[in-house]
Amino acid sequence: MQLKRLRYAPPPATAMLLMACASTAWVSTATAADAFSPDSPWMTGDWGGLRTDLLSKGVDIKIGYIGESASNLKGGYQQHDRVTRYSDQFNLGADIDLQKLLGWDDANFSVSLTNRNGDELGEKINDPRAKGMGSTQEINGRGSVTRISELWISKGWLNDRFNLKAGRFAVSDDFATEDCVFQNLAFCGSQPGNYVDSIYNGPISQWAARLRYRLNNEIYAQIGAFNIDPSTLENDNGFKLNTAGTTGTLVPVELVWTPQPFQLPGEYRVGYYHSTANGTDLYKDENNQPAAVTGNDYRSDSGRHGFWVVGKQQLTTREGDAHRGLSVVASANFNDRNTTAVDSYQKISFLYQGPFAARPADAMGFGVARVHASAQLLRNAQAANQQSALSYDDADYVPEQHTMYVAELNYRLKATRWLDLMPNLQYVKNPGGVREVPNALVLGFQVQTQF
């Protein structure tokens, strides 16, 4: 999900409608007959029919919560320190169909605020001297702060053959997108955004524009332009709308194919990105010598790029129900090895929707991922340690990072239409890619609800 440089103010009627919805939510909740009903899509119910009425007008009010805990059962950098960490995220926003609300064909508007809090288990299972290569709680990160995550408008022409989206959003909203049905970050969201400092996943938004052209019902191509402003990552800039601090532009392009072989849905993506923002070299100084040896500053590199492939395909149905069955997702991305600590990533995951006839809305997931550290990052550590003659147990030793492998097994229980509970078990081989760190076994638990 990512960004743009255009100021857009929603129509006054729309803004007033959103404010009215927010102000009535608490009052209506107390009297709504279907509040806490397991058959309602919302914990707080239909607000006396207000929500259904708004949906008929194209206004979908979204109030959500995700909480994730993780406990280290075995292994990790601090393997004898058994702890549990908890992170969470609140989201408040609205998706508005402007065709229904205002009669504007093929037009939509979205606004969203996100608040994150909590701690991550990584400090216990990863060597703190090493660069991060993942997280056991994908919801953690980007600071404990409220941010504008979405503020965009889209408009289509020629029956939506051409579609332009502009405003504040994240690269991961439109490019290299993947469902997030796991807790470990290695299986969640747009993977380039997890490792490339020019690509921001939600909840970070950027000023951006995305142009999409649909060749036919199954194939479309798209290109984007995202303003790169590292200052938006700071806690004090959650509501920053100006472009001061811009360091460059990210341009992603992508081709998407959505076939239905044997009437089963699939989605296949191949994409490329180019960043004009400079990045810090992982190994060389300005004289192309090992900076860890010379003691000089690491040089600044420009013109970074990378590419990705993502494939998702439903393989089976269950008892004639197309909503049940086995699906597979495979993805890989390759980044600039001179400036990106993780230069390549591959994963495959399986999701079985409705494994039991009595629980058709439940799901079971299993995935395996490979996260590879850049060869330049490894060369830098080796040069530094050879220069210092330090060993791993010395405080100033630079951990040598190689490849980390992650596996997760989970079960998502659809307790009600508005409440999901997902216990999961994660196994991390070589946490942070550091072979000296014992392999970690992590027990996780995720809760998701829609208010």
Secondary structure, DSSP 8 states (H G I E B T S, - for coil): ----S------HHHHHHHHHHHHHHHHHHHH-TTTT-TTSSSTTTTGGGHHHHHHHTTEEEEEEEEEEEEEEEE-STTTT---EEEEEEEEEEEEEEHHHHH--TTEEEEEEEEEEEE--THHHHS-TTS-----S-TT--S-SSEEEEEEEEEEEETTTTEEEEEEEE-GGGTSS-----SSSGGGSS-HHHHH-TT---TT--EEEEEEEEESSSSEEEEEEEEEE-GGGGSGGGTT--S-TT--EEEEEEEEEE---GGG--EEEEEEEEEE-S-EEEEEEETTSSBHHHH---EEEE--EEEEEEEEEEE---BTTBTTSEEEEEEEEEE--TTT-SEEEEEEEEEEEE--BTTBTT-EEEEEEEEEEE-HHHHHHHHHHHHHHT--TTSTT----B-EEEEEEEEEEEEEETTEEEEEEEEEEESGGGBTTS--EEEEEEEEEEE-
